Amino acid sequence: MTVTQITHHDLDGYGASTIVGRFVPVSRIVHVPRYSDVGPVVEGELKRLGRTRKPETLILTDLGLEPVAVTFIRNFAAMNRGRPEEERHRLIVLDHHASSIDRLREQNLEPVAEADDPSVSRFDLDDPAITVLIDEGRCATKLAYHRRALYAPEATEGDADLLALVEAVDAVDLWRKDRPTFAGGHALDEVFWDNVSNLVPIGHEWHDRFVSDLLVALAARLREGASPAELEAGVGGIRTAIVNGYLAGDATDDPRLTTRMRLARVLARSDLFQPLSDGTYLSFGLDSGTFQRVSDLIMDAGKAKRVLNVQRTGNMSFRSNDETALEGARRFRGGGHKDAAGGKLPTGSAFSLADAIAQVEPILNPPPPDPSSSPFAALKGWKG
């Protein structure tokens, strides 16, 4: 069965996706940085699942169930009731925010304590294919591990490194400074934020694999007794070892380069950038360093003469090799140099690559005016 996971864009969210991915193949992972983005993401997922005849499993972890998410759960249940039993999708919601219980209650969903674990609240949607669990005492990573039988009935115990990851994330996410695992979890969080988007960005097929491999490798060092300082000092070597494995046998790789330089060559060959109607290549959510290197490689290869990166915050960076960057930026109230300029989306933000394209295309490449809409169209051909 196809499995999709929607999770938060933080250490606990990635910890939860690492755990789920260890026990069941996940086809797609969506990381949501802002709770304000949850609505468009789950609404799009509901539409997709409504059109999909084969049953799938959707797992939500660490999202914080604001009203729009609770409405989605109710709508999911309604959709399932209208489907043949053999085509019904599965929904598993694992969360640990106290506010989630309040939001569920506001929509007349009352918690019932689990018989085998009274600290866990279950919410009944009248559908055995839907499980909603809230556990304030465990982070999403730990909850995903303890409840792995929900999505992977045959799952066994995790190995020692995976368990070390669970305990470290749980300590720092719940801010339990009294635990011996807190300092290591704190270091893990710092390394996570330093590496989550600057080397293998969201959207590339290696992104989740890279972050998960990094987290598990760091947890292994913690299990072996590494101090936070030793963990920090060893990150470079861990990253190099991971990338060496990914690029083994790649004739275009040059191990003399830095990790970022080596990965930039891979990213330039990927579909992170999508062409617009005028040939401009657009990417979404890349950090400045990655965008600079990859865009340069794309233009050098002759794929495009102008490239554009849109951030979630709506900030836009244009680069070109034909002096058209500034021309593009001006359409978005921007400015800068002829080949390096910036602007801002009129709406102020974007939540995905598709959303960015939908906002940029009609402004950067407006359709030609329709002659029939002119007030003088009726006079065309009139001879009097």
C-alpha positions as CSV (number, residue, x, y, z in Angstrom):
1,M,0.0,0.0,0.0
2,T,1.3,3.5,-0.9
3,V,2.3,5.5,2.2
4,T,2.5,9.3,2.4
5,Q,3.7,11.1,5.5
6,I,3.1,14.8,6.3
7,T,5.2,16.0,9.2
8,H,6.6,19.1,10.8
9,H,9.9,20.8,9.5
10,D,11.9,20.4,12.7
11,L,14.0,17.8,14.4
12,D,11.0,16.0,15.9
13,G,9.2,16.0,12.5
14,Y,12.3,14.6,10.7
15,G,12.8,12.2,13.6
16,A,9.3,10.9,13.1
17,S,9.8,10.5,9.4
18,T,13.1,8.7,10.0
19,I,11.3,6.2,12.3
20,V,8.3,5.6,10.0
21,G,10.7,5.2,7.1
22,R,12.7,2.6,9.0
23,F,9.7,0.3,9.3
24,V,7.7,0.9,6.1
25,P,8.5,2.2,2.6
26,V,7.2,5.8,2.4
27,S,6.5,7.0,-1.1
28,R,6.4,10.7,-0.3
29,I,7.2,12.9,2.6
30,V,5.9,16.5,2.9
31,H,7.6,18.7,5.5
32,V,5.5,21.6,6.7
33,P,7.6,24.5,8.2
34,R,4.7,26.7,9.3
35,Y,1.3,25.6,10.8
36,S,-0.3,28.2,8.5
37,D,0.8,26.0,5.6
38,V,-1.0,22.9,6.9
39,G,-4.3,23.9,5.5
40,P,-3.3,24.1,1.8
41,V,-1.2,20.9,2.1
42,V,-3.9,18.7,3.7
43,E,-6.7,20.1,1.4
44,G,-4.6,19.2,-1.6
45,E,-4.0,15.8,-0.2
46,L,-7.7,15.2,0.4
47,K,-8.5,16.1,-3.2
48,R,-5.7,13.8,-4.4
49,L,-6.9,10.9,-2.3
50,G,-10.5,11.5,-3.4
51,R,-9.5,10.8,-7.0
52,T,-7.4,7.8,-6.1
53,R,-9.2,4.5,-6.3
54,K,-6.6,2.3,-4.7
55,P,-6.4,2.5,-0.9
56,E,-3.5,4.4,0.5
57,T,-2.1,5.2,4.0
58,L,-1.6,8.8,5.1
59,I,0.4,9.5,8.3
60,L,0.4,12.9,10.0
61,T,3.0,13.5,12.6
62,D,3.9,16.5,14.8
63,L,1.7,18.9,13.0
64,G,-0.2,20.5,15.9
65,L,-3.9,20.1,15.1
66,E,-5.2,23.6,14.5
67,P,-8.8,24.0,13.4
68,V,-8.0,23.5,9.7
69,A,-6.3,20.2,10.4
70,V,-9.2,18.9,12.5
71,T,-11.6,19.9,9.7
72,F,-9.4,17.9,7.4
73,I,-9.7,14.8,9.6
74,R,-13.5,15.1,9.7
75,N,-13.6,15.6,5.9
76,F,-11.3,12.6,5.5
77,A,-13.8,10.5,7.5
78,A,-16.7,11.8,5.4
79,M,-14.8,11.0,2.2
80,N,-14.1,7.5,3.4
81,R,-17.7,6.8,4.2
82,G,-18.6,7.5,0.6
83,R,-16.1,5.0,-0.8
84,P,-16.5,1.2,-1.2
85,E,-15.0,-0.6,1.8
86,E,-12.2,-2.1,-0.2
87,E,-11.2,1.4,-1.5
88,R,-11.1,3.2,1.9
89,H,-7.9,5.0,2.8
90,R,-6.1,4.8,6.1
91,L,-5.3,7.8,8.2
92,I,-3.0,7.8,11.2
93,V,-2.5,11.0,13.2
94,L,0.2,11.0,15.9
95,D,0.7,14.2,17.8
96,H,1.8,15.5,21.2
97,H,0.6,19.1,21.4
98,A,-1.8,19.9,24.3
99,S,-3.5,22.5,22.1
100,S,-4.5,19.7,19.7
101,I,-6.8,18.2,22.3
102,D,-8.5,21.6,22.7
103,R,-9.0,22.0,18.9
104,L,-10.4,18.5,18.6
105,R,-12.9,19.2,21.4
106,E,-14.0,22.4,19.7
107,Q,-15.2,20.2,16.9
108,N,-17.0,17.8,19.2
109,L,-14.4,15.1,19.3
110,E,-13.8,14.0,22.9
111,P,-10.7,12.1,24.0
112,V,-10.8,8.6,25.4
113,A,-7.8,7.3,27.4
114,E,-6.2,4.2,25.9
115,A,-6.8,1.1,28.0
116,D,-3.1,0.0,27.8
117,D,-1.7,3.5,28.2
118,P,-3.9,6.1,30.0
119,S,-1.5,8.9,29.1
120,V,-2.5,8.5,25.4
121,S,-5.8,10.1,24.2
122,R,-7.6,8.5,21.3
123,F,-10.3,10.2,19.3
124,D,-13.1,8.2,17.6
125,L,-14.1,9.1,14.1
126,D,-16.5,6.1,13.7
127,D,-14.1,4.7,11.2
128,P,-11.7,1.8,12.0
129,A,-9.4,3.0,9.2
130,I,-8.7,6.3,11.1
131,T,-6.5,6.5,14.2
132,V,-6.0,9.8,16.0
133,L,-3.7,9.7,19.0
134,I,-2.4,12.5,21.2
135,D,0.3,11.9,23.8
136,E,1.6,14.9,25.6
137,G,4.3,12.8,27.3
138,R,6.1,11.6,24.2
139,C,7.4,13.6,21.2
140,A,6.3,12.6,17.7
141,T,9.5,10.6,17.1
142,K,8.9,8.5,20.2
143,L,5.2,8.1,19.5
144,A,5.9,7.0,16.0
145,Y,8.3,4.4,17.4
146,H,6.0,3.1,20.1
147,R,3.0,3.0,17.8
148,R,4.8,1.5,14.8
149,A,2.4,-1.4,14.7
150,L,-0.3,1.0,13.4
151,Y,1.5,1.4,10.1
152,A,3.9,-1.6,10.1
153,P,2.1,-4.5,11.8
154,E,5.1,-6.8,11.4
155,A,7.6,-4.3,12.7
156,T,10.2,-5.6,15.2
157,E,12.3,-3.6,17.7
158,G,14.6,-0.9,16.4
159,D,18.4,-1.2,16.6
160,A,20.4,0.5,19.3
161,D,21.2,3.6,17.1
162,L,17.6,4.1,16.3
163,L,16.6,3.9,20.0
164,A,19.4,6.4,20.8
165,L,17.9,8.8,18.3
166,V,14.4,8.4,19.8
167,E,15.6,9.2,23.3
168,A,17.8,12.1,22.3
169,V,15.0,13.8,20.3
170,D,12.4,13.1,23.0
171,A,14.6,14.7,25.6
172,V,15.2,17.9,23.7
173,D,11.8,18.2,22.1
174,L,10.1,18.0,25.5
175,W,12.9,20.1,27.0
176,R,13.7,17.6,29.7
177,K,17.0,19.1,30.9
178,D,17.2,16.7,33.8
179,R,17.7,13.7,31.4
180,P,21.2,12.5,30.6
181,T,20.2,12.4,26.9
182,F,19.3,16.1,26.8
183,A,22.7,17.6,26.1
184,G,23.2,15.2,23.2
185,G,19.7,15.9,21.9
186,H,20.4,19.6,22.1
187,A,23.6,19.1,20.0
188,L,21.6,16.9,17.6
189,D,19.1,19.8,17.1
190,E,21.9,22.3,16.4
191,V,23.4,20.0,13.8
192,F,20.0,19.3,12.3
193,W,19.3,23.0,11.7
194,D,22.8,23.6,10.3
195,N,22.3,20.8,7.7
196,V,18.6,20.3,6.9
197,S,18.5,22.6,3.8
198,N,21.9,23.8,2.8
199,L,23.3,20.6,1.2
200,V,20.4,18.4,-0.1
201,P,17.3,20.7,-0.3
202,I,13.7,19.7,0.1
203,G,12.4,18.5,-3.3
204,H,15.5,16.4,-4.2
205,E,15.1,12.6,-4.0
206,W,18.0,12.4,-1.6
207,H,16.7,15.0,0.9
208,D,15.0,12.7,3.4
209,R,17.5,10.0,3.0
210,F,20.4,12.3,3.7
211,V,18.8,13.9,6.8
212,S,17.8,10.5,8.2
213,D,21.2,9.0,7.5
214,L,22.8,12.0,9.2
215,L,20.5,11.8,12.3
216,V,21.0,8.1,12.8
217,A,24.8,8.4,12.4
218,L,24.9,11.2,14.9
219,A,22.8,9.2,17.3
220,A,25.3,6.3,17.0
221,R,28.1,8.7,18.1
222,L,26.0,9.7,21.1
223,R,25.3,6.1,22.0
224,E,29.1,5.5,21.9
225,G,29.6,8.3,24.4
226,A,30.5,11.3,22.2
227,S,30.2,14.7,23.9
228,P,28.2,17.5,22.2
229,A,31.6,19.1,21.3
230,E,32.8,15.8,19.8
231,L,29.6,15.4,17.9
232,E,29.9,18.9,16.4
233,A,33.5,18.3,15.5
234,G,32.7,15.1,13.7
235,V,29.9,16.3,11.5
236,G,32.0,17.1,8.5
237,G,33.5,13.5,8.4
238,I,30.0,12.0,8.8
239,R,28.6,14.0,6.0
240,T,31.6,13.2,3.7
241,A,31.1,9.5,4.5
242,I,27.4,9.7,3.6
243,V,28.0,11.5,0.4
244,N,30.8,9.2,-0.6
245,G,28.3,6.4,-0.4
246,Y,25.7,8.2,-2.5
247,L,28.3,9.1,-5.2
248,A,30.1,5.8,-5.3
249,G,30.5,4.9,-9.0
250,D,29.5,8.4,-10.3
251,A,32.0,9.2,-13.0
252,T,31.3,12.9,-12.8
253,D,32.1,13.2,-9.1
254,D,35.3,14.9,-8.0
255,P,36.1,14.0,-4.3
256,R,38.7,16.8,-4.2
257,L,35.8,19.3,-4.0
258,T,33.9,20.3,-0.9
259,T,30.7,18.4,0.0
260,R,28.5,21.3,-1.1
261,M,30.4,21.6,-4.5
262,R,30.0,17.9,-5.1
263,L,26.3,17.9,-4.3
264,A,25.7,21.0,-6.4
265,R,26.7,19.1,-9.5
266,V,24.1,16.4,-8.6
267,L,21.4,19.1,-7.9
268,A,22.1,20.8,-11.2
269,R,21.1,17.6,-13.0
270,S,17.9,17.1,-11.0
271,D,14.4,18.4,-11.4
272,L,14.6,20.9,-8.5
273,F,14.3,23.7,-11.1
274,Q,11.2,23.8,-13.3
275,P,11.1,25.7,-16.6
276,L,8.6,28.5,-17.0
277,S,7.1,29.4,-20.4
278,D,9.9,31.9,-21.2
279,G,12.7,29.4,-20.4
280,T,13.4,30.8,-17.0
281,Y,14.2,28.0,-14.5
282,L,12.5,28.3,-11.1
283,S,13.4,26.6,-7.8
284,F,11.7,26.8,-4.5
285,G,13.1,27.1,-1.0
286,L,16.8,26.8,-1.7
287,D,19.3,28.5,0.6
288,S,21.3,31.3,-0.9
289,G,24.6,29.3,-1.1
290,T,23.0,26.3,-2.8
291,F,21.0,28.5,-5.2
292,Q,24.2,30.5,-6.2
293,R,26.2,27.4,-7.0
294,V,23.5,25.3,-8.7
295,S,22.1,28.2,-10.8
296,D,25.6,28.9,-12.0
297,L,26.1,25.3,-13.1
298,I,22.7,25.3,-14.8
299,M,23.5,28.4,-16.8
300,D,27.0,27.2,-17.7
301,A,25.4,24.0,-19.0
302,G,23.2,26.1,-21.3
303,K,19.9,24.9,-19.8
304,A,18.7,28.4,-19.1
305,K,19.8,32.0,-19.4
306,R,17.9,33.1,-16.3
307,V,17.2,31.3,-13.1
308,L,14.9,32.2,-10.1
309,N,14.6,31.0,-6.6
310,V,11.5,31.7,-4.5
311,Q,11.6,31.4,-0.7
312,R,8.6,30.5,1.5
313,T,8.6,34.0,2.8
314,G,8.1,35.3,-0.7
315,N,11.6,36.6,-1.3
316,M,12.9,36.1,-4.8
317,S,16.4,35.8,-6.2
318,F,17.1,36.2,-9.9
319,R,20.3,35.3,-11.7
320,S,21.1,35.5,-15.4
321,N,23.9,35.5,-17.9
322,D,22.2,37.7,-20.4
323,E,21.4,40.7,-18.2
324,T,17.7,39.9,-17.8
325,A,17.7,39.2,-14.0
326,L,17.0,42.9,-13.2
327,E,14.2,43.0,-15.8
328,G,12.5,40.0,-14.1
329,A,13.0,41.4,-10.6
330,R,11.4,44.7,-11.6
331,R,8.1,42.9,-12.3
332,F,8.1,42.0,-8.6
333,R,8.9,45.4,-7.1
334,G,12.6,44.5,-7.0
335,G,15.9,45.7,-8.0
336,G,19.6,45.0,-8.1
337,H,22.2,44.3,-10.7
338,K,21.6,43.3,-14.4
339,D,22.6,39.7,-13.7
340,A,21.8,39.4,-10.0
341,A,18.6,40.9,-8.6
342,G,15.8,40.3,-6.1
343,G,12.1,40.9,-5.6
344,K,9.1,39.9,-3.5
345,L,5.9,37.9,-4.3
346,P,2.9,40.2,-4.2
347,T,1.1,37.7,-1.8
348,G,4.0,37.7,0.6
349,S,4.6,33.9,0.7
350,A,4.4,30.5,-1.1
351,F,4.0,27.0,0.4
352,S,5.3,24.8,-2.4
353,L,7.1,24.7,-5.8
354,A,3.7,24.4,-7.6
355,D,2.3,27.4,-5.6
356,A,5.4,29.5,-6.5
357,I,5.1,28.7,-10.2
358,A,1.4,29.5,-10.2
359,Q,2.2,32.9,-8.7
360,V,5.2,33.8,-10.7
361,E,4.2,32.7,-14.2
362,P,1.4,35.1,-14.9
363,I,3.4,38.1,-13.7
364,L,6.7,37.2,-15.3
365,N,5.1,36.1,-18.5
366,P,1.6,37.8,-18.7
367,P,-0.6,36.5,-21.5
368,P,-1.0,38.8,-24.5
369,P,-4.1,41.1,-24.3
370,D,-7.3,39.7,-25.7
371,P,-8.3,42.0,-28.6
372,S,-11.9,41.1,-28.1
373,S,-11.9,42.7,-24.6
374,S,-11.1,46.1,-26.1
375,P,-13.9,48.7,-26.0
376,F,-13.1,49.4,-29.6
377,A,-13.4,45.7,-30.7
378,A,-17.0,46.3,-31.9
379,L,-15.8,49.0,-34.2
380,K,-13.3,46.6,-36.0
381,G,-14.3,46.3,-39.6
382,W,-17.1,48.8,-39.3
383,K,-17.3,50.9,-42.4
384,G,-20.1,53.2,-41.3
